[in-house]
Amino acid sequence: MDVRTVMGAIVSSIIDPVVLLIFSAGVFLFTWGLVVFLLNLESSEKRQVGVKHMIWGILGVFVMATVFGIIDIITETFGLGDPTRLGF
């Protein structure tokens, strides 16, 4: 078993599902915040809750995109090639 095989197994069985789960949670949180914001336009307090949800959702998506980029940089730097790709 070489490094490429181990790296591919780690990425495909652990990292890919975690990244996909958190990416999906970020999109859901943003969408939920947008719904809360739009349904409560008359209430400043509830609008702020929606805005906070949207901000956290955007941050989650940004972090996951960054993690994906860092993993790609690491695999390319060490010559591991492309063990697996996320199915986006």
FENSUL-V888551 format. One line per field, one symbol per residue. ss: DSSP state (h for helix, s for strand, l for the rest). phi: phi as a letter, one per 30 degrees, with the letter a starting at -180 (. if undefined). psi: psi as a letter, one per 20 degrees, with the letter a starting at -180 (. if undefined). A space follows every 10 residues. Layout:
ss = ???
phi = ???
psi = ???
This chain:
ss = llhhhhhhhh hhhhhhhhhh hhhhhhhhhh hhhhhhhhhl lllhhhhhhh hhhhhhhhhh hhhhhhhhhh hhhhhhhlll llllllll
phi = .cdddddddd ddccdedddd dddddddddd dddddddddb ddcddddddd dddddddddd dddddddddd dddddddcid ibeabddd
psi = prhggggggg ghhggghggg ghghhggggg gghgggghil hiohghghgg ggggghgggg ggghhggggg gggghhgjki cngrqql.
